Amino acid sequence: MNQMLQDPQTDTSQTQPPVPQGPATEHPRFAKPQRVAFVQACWHRDVVAEARIAFMKEAEARHLTHVDVFEVPGSFEIPLHAQVLAKTRRYTAIVAAGLVVDGGIYRHEFVADTVIKALMDVQLRTEVPVFSAVLTPQQFHETEVHYDFFRRHFAIKGVEVAAACAETLLGLERLRGQVAAGIV
């Protein structure tokens, strides 16, 4: 997923909207307990951790209270961990979070594309849903302005991926019940 950011020297008026903080919403409950694996890349750990923190808070609000966190060196290592975790059948979903930036040595788009395709392959092979908060900005500079922007952005993505995870698990729970009952 490409995220654009204005160069701080040319435009500092761009601000990220705050993480949604509306009134407490009662979310549907699951028929069976759900266990989620959260696989986080350690490259730019302080930025990526914001997704995990926001995910955990939103996941709890959505009755996903069994979340195991795993760390890997970088985003490239996430798909293998996701596959091994999915094959254990202990997890009903896997969430991946990482930041792939242009290090000047290789095309970061290649790494990001490879990771996303591999995560989709894991999901389709194992039938365990895999969610991505692996982001690759068009521009990332090692400045406090960019770090602050992406910390806020990852917090928003953490909430969004928790919502997607919970809604997908609820939908799959309903669909599997219909299949078992012969409705579908």
Disulfide bonds with the S-S distance in Angstrom:
none
